[in-house]
Amino acid sequence: MDSVPQSFHLDDHHNDIDIDLEITYPHATLTVDEPVDISAIAIINQSLFSEMRNIVIGFNAAHAYPQTSEERPGMDLIKTQDNKMTGTTKVFWPIEGKYHANISLEFMHGHPRSTNTVDLITVYPKSEVAQYFSNKTIIDLTFAAYIVGVFGAFNIIYQLWTSP
């Protein structure tokens, strides 16, 4: 499994909230309709933690996995101890492209604040990944044939050199 940790900082000059997303998928390349496990940990400044009601993270164009799931394709972070909020979800993307997360901060006394991250996830079409592995196999076989040819040539030279 590949794990792609991503960090997103809100109000970086104050370091009030640090949200770490861990995106885990079963292959080296994420393809269309392939499920992805996402977990998040938000570490919040002590003074802000008591004012924080909820953090909701959604993923642009994602669908909940399994597809029959009634769950939303995102996650609500739940308060834990030590000024942290955590959450997990499982989603997939039905269309290839580059996607980002939408983060909404909800405070006890105030208006929600929303922001988008940079592109976090690239989903490739299955045909492109199949072509990549096909090309890699052809390159590996070509290299193996070259090595066999080199050893065969050395064997012929050795036999000619040592023959009476």
Stockholm file with secondary structure:
# STOCKHOLM 1.0

chainA/1-164         MDSVPQSFHLDDHHNDIDIDLEITYPHATLTVDEPVDISAIAIINQSLFSEMRNIVIGFNAAHAYPQTSEERPGMDLIKTQDNKMTGTTKVFWPIEGKYHANISLEFMHGHPRSTNTVDLITVYPKSEVAQYFSNKTIIDLTFAAYIVGVFGAFNIIYQLWTSP
#=GR chainA/1-164 SS CEEEEEEEEESTTTTCEEEEEEEEESSSSCBTTCCEEEEEEEEECHHHHTTEEEEEEEETTCEESSTTCCSCSEEEEEECSTTEEEEEEEEECSSCEEECEEEEEEESSSCCEEEECSCCEEEBCHHHHHHHHHHHHHHHHHHHHHHHHHHHHHHHHHHHHHCC
#=GC SS_cons         CEEEEEEEEESTTTTCEEEEEEEEESSSSCBTTCCEEEEEEEEECHHHHTTEEEEEEEETTCEESSTTCCSCSEEEEEECSTTEEEEEEEEECSSCEEECEEEEEEESSSCCEEEECSCCEEEBCHHHHHHHHHHHHHHHHHHHHHHHHHHHHHHHHHHHHHCC
//
